[in-house]
């Protein structure tokens, strides 16, 4: 998807958990192990983007982890599931991303990648520790997702 703005974009990333394993991918552009995710489109909120990106990239239907106490809405508003985390990181010398981090569950581990050449792996916490080329924040969120998502 093209960038919404030349300097900064909003993105959603999802650590999907199934049976005490988290799904990670070897990113084809950054060559490191990351979660599922991508840009938030102009016509969607971060929750919608998270769900859409997982469906597009790996073919999984997910349910975002929702720890809200207040979930009511009215005709004027809809309460969104808040992210577990939020980060800002540089993508290039001239571009940054603000990323909404979510945890999610799925009823199957049957990944159907958008691109057949993509590399995906369901990881235990021990597997995460053994991966090379994985950012510290991805290690933290992946292991925390396994701990918190039941």
C-alpha positions as a Python dict, from the first residue, in 0.01 Angstrom:
ca = {
    (1, 'X'): (0, 0, 0),
    (2, 'X'): (130, 349, -75),
    (3, 'X'): (222, 574, 211),
    (4, 'X'): (-48, 804, 343),
    (5, 'X'): (209, 1072, 422),
    (6, 'X'): (567, 1121, 309),
    (7, 'X'): (703, 1161, 665),
    (8, 'X'): (493, 936, 887),
    (9, 'X'): (238, 656, 866),
    (10, 'X'): (28, 469, 1120),
    (11, 'X'): (58, 91, 1124),
    (12, 'X'): (-87, -203, 1315),
    (13, 'X'): (104, -514, 1414),
    (14, 'X'): (-45, -828, 1561),
    (15, 'X'): (114, -1103, 1766),
    (16, 'X'): (-121, -1392, 1689),
    (17, 'X'): (-122, -1676, 1944),
    (18, 'X'): (-249, -2032, 1895),
    (19, 'X'): (-191, -2308, 2152),
    (20, 'X'): (96, -2131, 2333),
    (21, 'X'): (279, -2040, 2013),
    (22, 'X'): (310, -1702, 1844),
    (23, 'X'): (322, -1649, 1468),
    (24, 'X'): (628, -1467, 1334),
    (25, 'X'): (744, -1397, 982),
    (26, 'X'): (1080, -1337, 824),
    (27, 'X'): (1012, -995, 670),
    (28, 'X'): (1106, -985, 303),
    (29, 'X'): (1216, -620, 309),
    (30, 'X'): (1381, -590, 653),
    (31, 'X'): (1514, -950, 672),
    (32, 'X'): (1420, -988, 1036),
    (33, 'X'): (1157, -1182, 1229),
    (34, 'X'): (850, -967, 1295),
    (35, 'X'): (479, -1000, 1369),
    (36, 'X'): (200, -973, 1114),
    (37, 'X'): (102, -617, 1025),
    (38, 'X'): (92, -323, 793),
    (39, 'X'): (-36, 25, 719),
    (40, 'X'): (-367, 158, 850),
    (41, 'X'): (-574, 270, 553),
    (42, 'X'): (-748, 611, 550),
    (43, 'X'): (-1093, 450, 573),
    (44, 'X'): (-1026, 220, 870),
    (45, 'X'): (-943, 235, 1239),
    (46, 'X'): (-647, 49, 1396),
    (47, 'X'): (-866, -249, 1501),
    (48, 'X'): (-994, -295, 1147),
    (49, 'X'): (-641, -265, 1006),
    (50, 'X'): (-506, -527, 1246),
    (51, 'X'): (-777, -778, 1154),
    (52, 'X'): (-747, -704, 780),
    (53, 'X'): (-367, -730, 771),
    (54, 'X'): (-370, -1072, 941),
    (55, 'X'): (-636, -1200, 701),
    (56, 'X'): (-450, -1065, 397),
    (57, 'X'): (-100, -1177, 496),
    (58, 'X'): (-165, -1518, 651),
    (59, 'X'): (-530, -1603, 583),
    (60, 'X'): (-623, -1627, 951),
    (61, 'X'): (-941, -1504, 1116),
    (62, 'X'): (-849, -1353, 1452),
    (63, 'X'): (-1000, -1207, 1762),
    (64, 'X'): (-811, -915, 1914),
    (65, 'X'): (-737, -949, 2285),
    (66, 'X'): (-971, -708, 2461),
    (67, 'X'): (-897, -613, 2822),
    (68, 'X'): (-1128, -313, 2833),
    (69, 'X'): (-1355, -258, 3129),
    (70, 'X'): (-1582, -20, 2937),
    (71, 'X'): (-1709, -150, 2602),
    (72, 'X'): (-2029, 46, 2541),
    (73, 'X'): (-2084, 275, 2246),
    (74, 'X'): (-2366, 487, 2113),
    (75, 'X'): (-2481, 632, 1782),
    (76, 'X'): (-2192, 878, 1779),
    (77, 'X'): (-1901, 656, 1881),
    (78, 'X'): (-1766, 305, 1891),
    (79, 'X'): (-1524, 201, 2161),
    (80, 'X'): (-1207, 53, 2010),
    (81, 'X'): (-993, -221, 2158),
    (82, 'X'): (-682, -37, 2276),
    (83, 'X'): (-341, -161, 2167),
    (84, 'X'): (-121, -352, 2411),
    (85, 'X'): (164, -123, 2307),
    (86, 'X'): (246, 176, 2093),
    (87, 'X'): (577, 263, 1930),
    (88, 'X'): (738, 507, 1691),
    (89, 'X'): (1028, 392, 1478),
    (90, 'X'): (1231, 510, 1185),
    (91, 'X'): (1182, 319, 859),
    (92, 'X'): (1423, 532, 653),
    (93, 'X'): (1607, 862, 680),
    (94, 'X'): (1288, 1046, 585),
    (95, 'X'): (1003, 822, 703),
    (96, 'X'): (868, 691, 1035),
    (97, 'X'): (588, 463, 1155),
    (98, 'X'): (367, 495, 1463),
    (99, 'X'): (268, 137, 1537),
    (100, 'X'): (-28, 5, 1735),
    (101, 'X'): (68, -334, 1885),
    (102, 'X'): (-208, -592, 1938),
    (103, 'X'): (-234, -947, 2070),
    (104, 'X'): (-486, -1182, 1907),
    (105, 'X'): (-606, -1540, 1911),
    (106, 'X'): (-704, -1770, 1628),
    (107, 'X'): (-874, -2108, 1616),
    (108, 'X'): (-626, -2265, 1373),
    (109, 'X'): (-256, -2269, 1292),
    (110, 'X'): (-323, -2321, 920),
    (111, 'X'): (-137, -2028, 765),
    (112, 'X'): (-219, -1944, 405),
    (113, 'X'): (45, -1687, 309),
    (114, 'X'): (-40, -1402, 76),
    (115, 'X'): (295, -1460, -97),
    (116, 'X'): (395, -1828, -125),
    (117, 'X'): (763, -1739, -86),
    (118, 'X'): (704, -1582, 259),
    (119, 'X'): (855, -1761, 557),
    (120, 'X'): (629, -1800, 863),
    (121, 'X'): (685, -1987, 1187),
    (122, 'X'): (475, -2069, 1493),
    (123, 'X'): (714, -2017, 1785),
    (124, 'X'): (727, -2118, 2149),
    (125, 'X'): (905, -1882, 2388),
    (126, 'X'): (1213, -2104, 2353),
    (127, 'X'): (1193, -2080, 1973),
    (128, 'X'): (1178, -1701, 1997),
    (129, 'X'): (1499, -1704, 2203),
    (130, 'X'): (1672, -1910, 1932),
    (131, 'X'): (1583, -1684, 1639),
    (132, 'X'): (1851, -1475, 1479),
    (133, 'X'): (1768, -1139, 1324),
    (134, 'X'): (1480, -1052, 1555),
    (135, 'X'): (1447, -703, 1708),
    (136, 'X'): (1439, -671, 2087),
    (137, 'X'): (1086, -532, 2084),
    (138, 'X'): (961, -828, 1877),
    (139, 'X'): (1117, -1067, 2129),
    (140, 'X'): (950, -883, 2416),
    (141, 'X'): (603, -868, 2257),
    (142, 'X'): (612, -1224, 2121),
    (143, 'X'): (700, -1374, 2459),
    (144, 'X'): (455, -1152, 2643),
    (145, 'X'): (178, -1251, 2400),
    (146, 'X'): (242, -1620, 2472),
    (147, 'X'): (229, -1549, 2847),
    (148, 'X'): (-87, -1339, 2838),
    (149, 'X'): (-302, -1496, 2568),
    (150, 'X'): (-484, -1809, 2679),
}
